[in-house]
Amino acid sequence: MPGSVQIVMSANTIPRDDASLLFHRYVTEQIRVTAWFVSADRTAKCKIDGLVTSFTESDGMFISTEHPQLKPDSRLPAYLVLSYEAIAAATFQYSDDTTVPAALPVGSGLRINLPNGDRLTIMEVREKKE
């Protein structure tokens, strides 16, 4: 894919409870993220720059582009939803900000390895230095 970014994650596997703490932080602190989804067979890929807007047992994880209140002639947000059950059965890898090259616009990241082989990588967007 032209212009694609290769994401190299650390092999640091973390427990589900630690991943849940990261999800909570993403939502409550409204951390800007870049999320990359790749299907197991690599036939579907998606990149979203935005926020993890919610993570609940009833609705799963919701990642969405930022958007103003919907008004006539406004754009609809892009979003990705993963079920709670899929995330609860996943394994997780974490890369600390210090392991990601400083030249990249993203820092620490969490890869969610879903049971069916799909992967979602959530990388925190670094603050731009003046």
C-alpha positions as CSV (number, residue, x, y, z in Angstrom):
1,M,0.0,0.0,0.0
2,P,1.6,3.3,-1.1
3,G,2.4,5.6,1.8
4,S,1.6,3.0,4.4
5,V,3.3,3.0,7.8
6,Q,4.8,-0.2,9.1
7,I,4.0,-0.5,12.8
8,V,6.6,-2.4,14.8
9,M,5.4,-3.2,18.3
10,S,7.3,-4.4,21.3
11,A,6.9,-8.0,22.3
12,N,5.9,-6.8,25.8
13,T,2.7,-8.7,26.5
14,I,0.6,-7.1,29.2
15,P,-2.3,-8.4,31.2
16,R,-5.9,-7.6,30.4
17,D,-6.2,-5.5,33.6
18,D,-3.3,-3.3,32.5
19,A,-4.9,-2.9,29.0
20,S,-8.2,-1.9,30.7
21,L,-6.4,0.8,32.6
22,L,-5.1,2.2,29.3
23,F,-8.6,2.1,27.8
24,H,-9.9,4.0,30.8
25,R,-7.1,6.6,30.5
26,Y,-7.7,7.0,26.7
27,V,-11.4,7.7,27.4
28,T,-11.3,9.9,30.5
29,E,-8.3,12.0,29.5
30,Q,-9.4,12.2,25.9
31,I,-6.0,11.2,24.6
32,R,-5.6,11.8,20.8
33,V,-4.8,8.5,19.1
34,T,-4.1,7.0,15.7
35,A,-5.8,3.6,15.4
36,W,-4.8,1.1,12.7
37,F,-7.0,-2.0,12.2
38,V,-5.9,-4.9,10.0
39,S,-8.0,-7.9,9.4
40,A,-6.4,-11.4,9.8
41,D,-6.3,-12.0,6.1
42,R,-5.1,-8.4,5.4
43,T,-8.0,-7.8,3.0
44,A,-9.4,-5.0,5.2
45,K,-7.4,-2.1,6.7
46,C,-8.6,1.1,8.4
47,K,-6.8,4.1,9.9
48,I,-8.6,6.6,12.2
49,D,-7.1,9.7,13.8
50,G,-9.3,10.7,16.7
51,L,-10.3,9.5,20.2
52,V,-11.3,6.4,22.0
53,T,-14.7,7.8,22.9
54,S,-16.0,4.9,25.0
55,F,-15.3,1.4,26.3
56,T,-18.2,-0.4,28.0
57,E,-19.3,-3.9,28.5
58,S,-22.6,-3.2,26.7
59,D,-21.3,-1.3,23.7
60,G,-17.6,-2.4,23.4
61,M,-14.9,0.0,22.3
62,F,-15.8,3.0,20.1
63,I,-13.0,4.9,18.3
64,S,-14.1,8.0,16.4
65,T,-12.8,11.0,14.5
66,E,-13.5,14.2,16.2
67,H,-16.6,15.9,15.0
68,P,-18.7,18.9,16.0
69,Q,-22.4,18.3,16.8
70,L,-24.0,17.1,13.7
71,K,-25.7,19.9,11.7
72,P,-27.0,20.1,8.2
73,D,-24.1,19.9,5.7
74,S,-21.6,18.7,8.3
75,R,-19.5,15.6,7.8
76,L,-20.3,12.3,9.5
77,P,-17.6,11.0,11.7
78,A,-15.5,7.9,10.8
79,Y,-15.7,5.3,13.5
80,L,-14.7,1.8,14.5
81,V,-16.5,-0.4,17.0
82,L,-15.1,-3.6,18.5
83,S,-17.2,-5.8,20.8
84,Y,-16.4,-6.1,24.4
85,E,-16.4,-9.9,24.1
86,A,-13.7,-9.8,21.4
87,I,-11.5,-7.4,23.4
88,A,-12.0,-9.5,26.6
89,A,-10.7,-12.6,24.7
90,A,-7.7,-10.7,23.2
91,T,-4.1,-10.6,24.0
92,F,-2.2,-7.2,24.4
93,Q,1.2,-5.9,23.5
94,Y,2.5,-2.5,24.7
95,S,5.2,-0.2,23.5
96,D,6.4,2.6,25.7
97,D,7.0,6.0,24.2
98,T,10.7,5.6,24.7
99,T,10.8,2.6,22.3
100,V,9.2,4.5,19.5
101,P,11.5,6.6,17.2
102,A,11.2,10.4,18.1
103,A,10.7,11.2,14.4
104,L,7.3,9.6,14.4
105,P,4.2,11.6,15.2
106,V,2.9,8.9,17.5
107,G,4.3,7.5,20.8
108,S,3.4,4.7,23.1
109,G,1.0,2.1,21.7
110,L,-1.2,-0.8,22.5
111,R,-1.8,-3.6,20.1
112,I,-4.9,-5.7,20.6
113,N,-4.6,-9.1,19.1
114,L,-8.1,-10.4,18.6
115,P,-9.0,-14.1,18.8
116,N,-9.9,-14.3,15.1
117,G,-6.5,-12.9,14.1
118,D,-7.6,-9.3,13.5
119,R,-5.3,-6.6,15.0
120,L,-6.0,-3.1,16.3
121,T,-3.1,-0.9,17.2
122,I,-3.8,2.3,19.1
123,M,-0.9,4.8,19.2
124,E,-1.0,8.0,21.3
125,V,-0.4,11.1,19.2
126,R,2.6,13.1,20.5
127,E,2.2,16.7,21.3
128,K,3.7,18.9,18.6
129,K,6.8,20.8,19.8
130,E,6.8,24.5,19.1
